[in-house]
Amino acid sequence: MTLDTPARPAVRPAMAALFLAVLLAALDQTIVATALPKIAADLGGFRDIAWITASYLLASTAATPLWGKLGDMLGRKRLYLLATTAFLLASALCGLAQDLPQLVAARALQGLAGGGMIVLTFALVGDIVEPAERGRYQGRFGSVYGVASIAGPLLGGLFTDHLSWRWAFLVNVPVGLVAVVLAARALPAAPRRKAVARVDYPGALLLAGAATALVLITSFGPRWGWTAPGTLALAVAAIALVALVIPVERRAAAPVLPLTMFASRTVVIAALVGFIANVAMFSVLVYLPTYLQVVDGVSATLSGVHLLPLVLGLVVSQSFAGRWVANPARVRPVLVTGMALNVAGLLLLSTLTPGLPQLAVIGYFAVTGIGIGMVPMVALTAAQNAVPAADIGAASAVVTFARSIGAAFGVAVFGTLLGTDVAGHIGGAFLAIVPVVVAGTVLAGLLKRHSASAANIPGS
């Protein structure tokens, strides 16, 4: 099926709407971090406060494959508008919550909608722009995502200190309404489809169950203990559910996760590289502010200021990487270089000590940010350009799903490696994940040179 590329003037308002959606969904993954103590004090739930973050991550990860496939089948514009509207409703419910169960339930709905917003946004880029241009736009989205990862905790702290923690959620409503209006007017209408197959609910449920088990393991494994009966039971459940997915998806008329996609080495490698890149990215973004506050004694706001070299490196490298991969032959070199810079950044961060000269810290952060920025969206673009247009949503969902699991895995495992002694253990924790990122560098080198070329794919 061929999708007509919109006239160039229509691209800007459409992209503006999608940028706002990614900004909101990405912010809500981190904005509550600095507000959690105040939320716990107001709602009386210190024991179960981790569910405020885990419920969002759990719902967004579990539903990602279904959103991608439904977008392929039913049209991405209408689902995008549905997901964004549900996100705004959930945000309002979060801001109005009167107790912890209400907030956790609203956060789960928010995560469900937010996951749809992200995967549909990335897939919509494939509808709006031609394959040669996708890398450039995906790079811009990656920059928005990276900035949101840093800005989230800062905004959460500012709202909590000067207004109320409720505004960390309520602020989404006016911004999101603008995004909905822009999207309704500017996004391309869904193409007509001759037939719509039955939705693969069994496959979706199995994948959601497997994702739930994985996210619970990574979120609560450090608290329960990695060898605790509950953790081991979840691991067994995850393995069993993944094993069941294969025969179910093989028989489905329109599988939510087409197994034929895994015949593409590009899609498989892109998903693995995305997973590994997010392990490194979220380990850095979540724990460097903690290091700066605990060891160097700076405030939450100033810890964000100290990370500006990292953010600037991320934004600049995302932008340039997106432009470079307009030439398909550059996809592999860009990914390998980005992963190699991730390794270099982690090695530099492993040498962090109190009293390190500020100029050295700036350099370390800049190298790390450049490496982080060069990988995720390039991997996504490679996967999108390796499949027919009809499967862009599913390919986007596969890579996004892998990245979500990588984020949860990185935060949980790095936190375990870190322990309670931030000053003494952070260098060793960064060093411990270097071999994983080295493996990702090797995988990126296995991509075929022509893997990102979609010019000859029918319907692209």
N, C-alpha and C positions, 0 to 999 in steps of 0.2 A: 504493500500500500504506500503510495507516494503522498507525502505531505507538502503542500505548497509553502515555501518560505515567505513570510510576510514582507511587505515592502519595508525598506529600511526605516522610514519614520516611525513605524509601529513598534519597532524593536525597543526603543528607549522607554516608553511608558510601561510596556510589558515587563521589561527588566527591572524597572523601578519597583513595581509591585512585588516581583519575586525577591528582590533584595530585601525589602521590608519583611517579607515572610521568613526568610532565612535568619535575619537579624533577630526577630522575635523568638523563633524556635530555638536558636542557639543561645540567646541570652537566658532563656528559662531553664537551660541545663545547669547554669552556674550562678544565676542571680541570687538564689536563696542561700548560698554558702555563708555569706557574712550576716545573714538575717536569722539563721537557725537558732542561736542562743535566745534571741528576743522572742521568736515564735514559740519556742519551748516554754519560756517563762510565762507568756500570755495564755497558751493553750494547755499547759500542764502536761507535757509529754516528753520529757527528757529521755526516758527509756527507749521509746520507739521513734525518736526524731529522725533516725536514718531513713525511715520509710518515706519521708517527704521528698528526698532525692531519689531513692530507689524506685518508688512507684512511677515517677516520670520516666526514668530511664528504662524501666521494665516494660511499660506500655509502648513507648516509642520504638523500642527494639523489636518487640514481639510482633507488632503489626506491620513493620516495614515491608516484608515481601508481599503481603496482601494488597497494600496500597499500590505498590508498583504494578502488580498484575491487573488489578481492577482499572487502573489508569489506562493500561494497554487495551482493555476490553471495552470500557464504557466511555472513554474520553477523559483526558486529564483535567481539562478546564473545570468541568462541573464538580469533579471530586476535589480539586484544589479549593474551589469556593466553599464546598461543604466542610473540608478540613479546617480552613481558616476561620469560618464562622464558628465551628465547634470549639476551636482554640480560644476564641474571644469569650465565648460563653463560659468555658472552663476557667479562664483567667478571672472573670468576674466572680465565679463561685469560690475560687481560691481566696480572693480578696475579702469575701464576705463570710468565710468559714468561721464558725463559732467554737469548734473543738477540733482535736487532731484527726479523728476519723473522717470528718467532713473534708478537711484539708487534703488528707491523703487520697481520698476518693476523687476530689476535684483535680488533684495533680495527676492521677492516673488518666483521667479523661483528657487533661491537657497534653500529657505525653502521647496518648493515642493520636490526637489531632496533630501535634507537633511533628511526630514521625511522618505522618502523611504529607504535611507541608514540605518537609525537607526532601523526601524522595520524589514527590511530584514536581517540586521546583526544578531539581536537577534533570528530571526527565523532560520537563517542558522546554528546557533549553534546547534539547534535541529536536523539538517540534518547531521552535522559533528560528533557529539559526542553522546554517549549513555545517556539515562536518568539519570543514577547515576552520570554522570560526568558533567551534564549541570550546576548544581549549582556552581561548582568550576569555570567554565569558565564565567558564567554570573557575578559572583562576581568580576572577573578581569575586565570585561567591565564596571561594575559599578564604580570601582576605577578610570578607565580612564575618565569616565564621570564626577566624582567628582573633579578630578584634573583639568580637562578642565574648569569646572565652576569657579575655582579660577584663573587659568592661563590666561583665556581669557581676562579679564580686564587688567591684567598686561602686556600681550603682546600687546594689543591694545594701551596702554599708551606708551610703548617703541617704537613701530613702529611710532606712531604719533609724539613723541618728537624727534626721531633721524632719521627717514626716511620720511615717509608720511603715512597718514591714509590709502592710497590706498593699502599699503602692508599688512594691516590687511586682505584683501581679496586675493591679488595676491599670498601671501605665500601658499595658498591652492593648487595652480596649480602644482608645482613640487612635493610636498608631495603626492597629490592625484594621480598623474601619477604613482608613485611607487606603491600605493595601487591598482590601476587598473591592472598593469602588474602582481603583485603578485596574485590578485584575479583570473585573466584569467587563470593563470597556475595552481593554487592550489585548488580552490573551486571545490567541486564535481559537475559533470554535472547534469543537471536536469533529473529526471527519466522520462521515457516515460509514457504518459498518454493515455488511450484508447480513451477518448472523452473529449472535452473541451466544457463546457456549456457556454451559452451566459453570458457576463459580466453584472453584476447587476448595470447598470448605474443609474437607478432611485434611488436605495438605496444609492449608493455612493454620488449622488448629494444631497439627503436629509440629509445624515450625514455630508457632507461638509458644507451645509447651516447651520445646527444646530451648528457645531463646529465654523463656522465663527461668528455666533451671540454670542456664549459664549465667544470667545476670544475678540471680540469687546467690550463686556460688561466689561470684566475684565481689558482690556487694557485702555479703555477710560471712564469707569464709574466714576473713581475719578475726571477726568477732566470735564466731562459733568455734573456730579451730579447723585447719585444713583436713585433719584426720577425724574430725567429730562425726558421729553417725549421721547427723542431718546433712552435713556437707557431702559425705560419701554417697548417701542415698540420692541426693540431687545429681551427683555426677553419673551414677548408674542410670537414672531417669533420662538425663540428657543424651547419653550414648544410645539408649534404647529407642528414644524418640527419633533421633537422627537416623538410626538404622531403619525405622519404619517409614521414614519419609521417602526413601528410594523406591520401594515397590508401589507405594500409593501414587507418587508423582508419575511413575512410569505408565500407570493405567489411566490417569486423569486425561479427559479430553482437552482441557485447557489448564495445565498445571500452573500453580502459583509460582513455582520455581522450576522452570523447564530444564530437565536434565540435559537436554541437547546443548544447552548453553555451556555446560561444563566440558563439552568436547572442544570448546574454544580455549586454547592455552592462555590467550590474552585475558579472558574474563577471570579464569582461575587465578592467574598470577596477579591481576589487578586487585582482586579481592584479598589475597594474602598480603600483598604489599600495603593495601589500605589498612588492614588489621594491624600490621606491625608498625606502620607509621603513626597510627593513633595510640598505640601503646606508648610510644616515645612522646608524642605530642601532649597527651593528657597527663603523663607523669611529670612533665616539665611545667605545664601551665598550672596544674593544681598545686604542686608542692614547692615551686620556687617562691611564690608569695609567702608561704608558711616559713620557709627558711629565712627570708628577708625580715619577717616580723619577729621571729623567735630569736634568731642569732644576731642579726644586726640591729634589732630593736626599733625598726621603723614602723610607722602606723600602717593600717590597711590601705589607706589612700596612697601613701608614699611608696608602698611596695609595688603598686601598680605603675607609679611614675618610674621606678627603677627598672621596670620591665619594658619601657618604651623601646630600647634598642632591639629587643627580641620581637616586639610587635611590628616595628618598622621593617625589620629584616623579613618578617613573614609576609607583610603586605606587598613589599617590593618584589620579592621572589615569586609570590603567587602571580602577580601581574605579568612579569617577564616570562615565567614558565608557560603561562597560558598562551602568550604570543609565540613563543618558540615552537610549541607543538602544533602550530598551524601546519608545519611541515611534518608529515608523519614519520619521516626518518629520524626526527629528533626526539621522539617519545622515549626510546630506551636510554639515550645518553642523559636526558634530563632527569629521568627517574633514578638512574644509577648515581648521578652526581648529587641529587637531593638526598638519597639514602646515605651516601658517603659523608655528606656534610652533617647529617644527623648523627652518625657515628662520631665524627670529629667533635661536634657540639657536646655530646654526652661525655666523651673523654675529658674535654675541658671542664665541664661542670663537675666531674668527679674530683677535681682538684680544688673545689671551693673551700676556702678556710676563712675564719674571721680575720678581718684586717687586710684582706687581699686588696691591692690597689684598685681604685675605682675604674681606671682606664682598662685594666685587664678584665674586670667584670663586664664592662660594656662590650668589649671584644668577644668574650665568651658568649654573651647573650645574643649578640648580632649573628655570629656564626650559627648558633642553634636555631634562631628564627629563620634564617635564610634556608637552612636545611629542611625545617618543618614545612615551610611554605611551598617548596618545590614538588612535593609528592602527592598529597591526597587528590587534588582535582585533576592532575595529569593522569593518575591511575584511573579515575572515573571516566575521563574523556577517552582513554584507550579502550576501556570496556564498551562504552557506548558506540564507538566507531567500529567495533569488531562484530557487531550484530546487526541484523536487519532492523528497519525502523519499527516494525511491529513488536520487537522485543526490547526496545530501548528502556521502557519502564522496568521490566524484569531485570535487565542488566544493571540498571541504576540501583534497584533494590538490593541485589546481591552484594554490590560493593558497599552500599550504605549500611547494610546489615552487618557486614564484616567489620566496618569501621566502628559501628556502635558497640559491638562486642569487644573490639580492641580497646575502646575508651574505657569501658567498665573494667576490663581485665587489667589495663595499665594502672588505673587509679587504685584498685584493690591490692594488686600484687606489690606495687611500689610502696603503698602504705604499710604493707606487712614487712617489706625489706627495711623500710625506714625505722619502724619501731617507735619507741617513745623518745629516743635521743636524736632530735633533728640535726643538731650540730655534728654529732659524732658519726651518724650513719648515712647522711645524704650522699656523700661522695661514693661510698660503697654501693648504695642503692642505684645510683646512676650507672656505675661501672657494671653492675650485675645485668642490666638490660642491654648492654652493648652487644653481646653475642646474638641476641634476637634481631637487632637492627642490622648486624652484619649479614645474617641470613636473608633479611629482606633485600639487602643490596645485591646479593647473589641472585635472588629471584628476579629482581628488576632487570638484571643482565640477561636473563633467559627469554625476555620478550623478543618476538620476531621484529625485524626492522619495519616490516610492512603492516604490523598489527594495528596501527591507528588509522590506516587508510580505509575510509568508508566510501570513497568516491565511486567504487565499482560495485558496491553492495546494492542490490535491487531495493528500491523503496526508501533509500536513505536520503 
